[in-house]
Amino acid sequence: MTLQKRLYTLLEEPNSNRASYWFNIFIYALIIISIISLMLQSVESYNKEYHHIFMILNNTIMPFFIFEYILRLYASGALEIYRGFKGKLRYIFSPYALIDLIAIAPYILMGLSIDNSFVRALRLLRVFRLFRMRKYAHFLRTLREILRAKKEEFVVLFVYTLIILVTLAFVIYGIEHEAQPDVFSNIPQTLWWAVATLTTVGYGDMYPITAEGKFITAVISLLGIGFVAIPGGILASEFTERLQEQKERECKLHSCPKCCSQKIEVFQNPKVIVEGKEKNFNKLHNCNSCDFEWLE
């Protein structure tokens, strides 16, 4: 195995061996420490008293992340798709590589004396590095598949919601403008009220005082509960269905096809009489729970 392939296994395949598993655990621990450090720096009293400690942590962890990014860029060449100049560009603009680059970019920019509030705010984006965890990756992949499969339903829901919001803005503006010209001063301003009401958030910065406006607000608030629940219901239903499908696939692969028990006894190279003739098979599986047998 080449050095490039070994590095790729270490960095990108945490379940391949113990070294890769613990290395990835170490990376996640550094990410969490880095995020906690940034959070504590936002507390003025902590930042004044422990500023030097935060700087030591930052100047230790971030160079390690930069070195790790370079190693990942080199190790990506283990895959045919990421070889050569075009392959490296393809890797750099892949989702996970972009997350890594965004995480280290603020540190590099600040090192080049490019330091402003926007650059400092970008440091918080390193939290997205946690999405490298395989469980998160599986979740995001499933979510992406669901959104792709149900895109028509979500588009229709979005269009209908937009129509309702605009209609509400016009209606309430017409009702409330004379009563509250400073609050419902124009339709775009009233659109903000419509969004807050339909989503049942109700910030309280804008509310009707006329009887008609109050009635419409009450009705829309009740309807809003249903509108907010629809996308969640679609996602929950799809997730449940896909989890069930995954469970069934795992059952077929690692369990008894009849009772799904994992108490399987395997006999290697069995000889079985089939139609009066002796035939060789690779494996004979016997379920100790239901005594079902199958050949491979």
N, C-alpha and C positions, 0 to 999 in steps of 0.2 A: 504493500500500500504506500502510495506516495505521500510526501509531507502535506501537500495541498489537500489530498483526500482525508488525511488524518485530522487536519485542522477543521475541515468541513464537518466531519463527524463530531468532533469535540464541540464546535460552536452551534451547529444546526440540528443535531440529532441527540437530544438529551436522554432519550430512552435506549440508546444503543449500548452504552456501557456505564459503569459507575463513575469513571472520571468525567465523562460528558455530563452526567446527571448532576454531580456535585459542583462542576464548574458553572452550570446554568443556575443552580441554587445560589452560588456566590454572586453571580451577576444580578439576580433579582434582589438579593440582600443589599447590594450597593445602590441599586435603583431606589429601594425603599428608604435607605438611610439618606440618600441625596434629596428625596422628596420631603422627608421629615425635616431635614436641615433647612430647606427653602421655606417651609411652613413656619418654622420657629423664627427665622430671620424677619418675618413680617411682624413679629411681636417686638415692639420697639425696646422694651426693657431687656428682653433676652438678647437682642441684636447688639445692644450697647455692652452688656456684660460678657457675652460669649462670642463676640465678633471674630476674634482670632481663631477660635475653635472652628467656627463655620468656614472661615477662609482655608484652614488646614484641610478640612474635609473636602471642600470644593476643589482645591488644588491637588488633592490626591486622587479623588474619584474621577474627575473629568478627564485628566490625561489618560487614565486607564480606559475610559470609554472611547477616547480617540484612537488609542492603540488597538482596542478591540474592533473598532469600525474598520481600521486598515486591514486587520487580520481577516475579517469577514469578507472584505472586498477581494483580498487575495484568494481566500479559500473558495469563493464562489466559482472560481475557474474549474473546480472539480466537476461541475455540471457543464455539459456541452453548450447549453443555452447561454451561459455567462462567460464564454471564452472569447478572447480577442477584444479589440477596442469597443466594437458595437455591443458585445456581450457585457462588458463592464458598465457601459452606459445603461444597458437594460437593467442591470442589477441595481445601479445607483437610484434609478427611478422606480424600482419595485416598492410596494407599500412598506415592508418592514425596513428596508434600507433607508427610505425617506424618513421614517420615524427616528431611526438612529442618527441620521444627519441633522434633523431638526433639534434633537436633544443636545448635540454637541456644538451646534452652530453658534448659540449665544456666547458660550465660553470662548470660542475662537475669535468672535467679533470683538468681545470685550478685551481680549488679549491684544487685538490690533487697535485699541483705543477707540473703538466704535461703541460707545456706551450711552444709551438713552433709555427712557422708560419702556419703549417698545421692545428693545433688545432684552432688557431685564425681564419683561413679562414673558418673553419666549421661553425663559428657563423653566417655567411651569409646565411646558409641553413635554418635558422628559417623562412625565407620568405615563404618556402613551407607550413608553417602552415596555410597560407591563403587558401590553397586548402581544408581546412575543411569546408569552406563556402558551403552551400547546392547547390548554383547555379554552383559553380566550380565543385562540385562533380557530378552534373548532366551532365555538359559539358564533364568531363573526362570519365564518363560512356558511353556517346554517342560516343565520339571519340574512345574509346576502342572497342565498338561494330562495328563501321565503319571499323577500322583497321582489326578486325577479319573477317568481311564480305568481305573485299576487299584485303585480304592478298595475294591472288594469283596475282592480278594485280600489287600490289606494289613489290612483289618478282620478277616478270617478268621485270618490269621497272628497278629495281635495277640491275638485271643481265645484261640487255642490256646496261645500263649506264656504268657499270663496264667494259664491253667488249669494248665500244667506248673509254673510258678513257685510257685503256691499249693500244689499237691500236693507238690512238693519240700519246701517249708517245713514242712508238716505231718509228712512222713515223717522228714526229718532231725531235726526237733525231737524227735520221739518216740524216735529212736535216740540222739542226742547229749546230750539234756538232763541225763540222770543222770550221764553221764561228764564233762560240762563245763557245770554249771548257771550259771556266771558268763558264759560265752561265748554259748551257745545258751539264753539266759534266757527267751525267749518267742518266739511264732511271728512277730510283726512283725520282730523282730531277726533271726530265721532267714531271713526273706524277703530281707533284704539279702544274705545269703550266697548264696541261690538266684540272685539277679540277677547277682552277680559271677561265679558259677560258670558259669551258662548262657551268658553273654556271653564266657566264657573270659578275663575280665579277671584274676580271682584276686588280689585285693589282699593276701591273706595275713593279714588281721586276724582272720578266722574260718576255721577248717578242722577237719574231723572227725579224731578220733583212734581211733575204733572201726573194726574191720575192715569192718563193714557200711557205715558211713558213708564210708569210703575207697573202697569198691567203687562205691557209688552216685555219688560225686563223679567218679570216673574215667569212668564211663559217660556222665554228664551233660556232662562237659567235652568228650568226643568228639562227642556229639550237638549241643552248642552251636555247634561249628564250622559244622555244616550250617545251623542256625537263623540264625546271623549272616549266612551267605552268601546265603540265599534272597532277602531284600529287595534286596541289592546286585545279584544276578543279574537280578531283575525290572527294576530301573532300568537296568542296563547293556543288557539286551536291547531295552527300549523306546527308549532313547537311540540305539542303533545303527540300529534300524528307522526312527526319525524322521529321523535324519541322512541315511539312504539316500533316503528320500522327498524330503527337501529338495534333495539332490543331483540327483535325477531331475527335480524341478520346475525347477531352475535350468538343467538341461541342455535341457529343452524350451523355455525362454524365450530363452536366449542361445546355443544351440549347434545343431548339425545334429541333427535328430530321428533320423537313421539311425546316425551314428557318434559323436555328441556332440562332434565337433570344433568349435572356436571360430574356425576359419579360414573365415569366411563372407564372400562377396562379394555386395553388394547392388546391384541395378539398379533405379532409380526409374522409375515409370510405364511398365512394359513393355507392349508390344502382342503378344498371343499368339493364334495361330490355334487355336480350339477348335471341333471339329466343323464345320470349313469356314468358320467365322465369326471375324472379328477382334474380340478383346475386350481392354479395358483393365483393367489391374491396378495396384495401388499399388506393389508391390515384387516383384522376382524375386530369390530367394535362391539362391546357388550355393555348395555346399561344395567348397572346393579340395582337400579330403582324399579324398573319395569320389565327387565329381562329382554328388552328389544335388542336385536342384533342387526348389524348392517356391515357390508363389505366395501372395501375401498381398493 
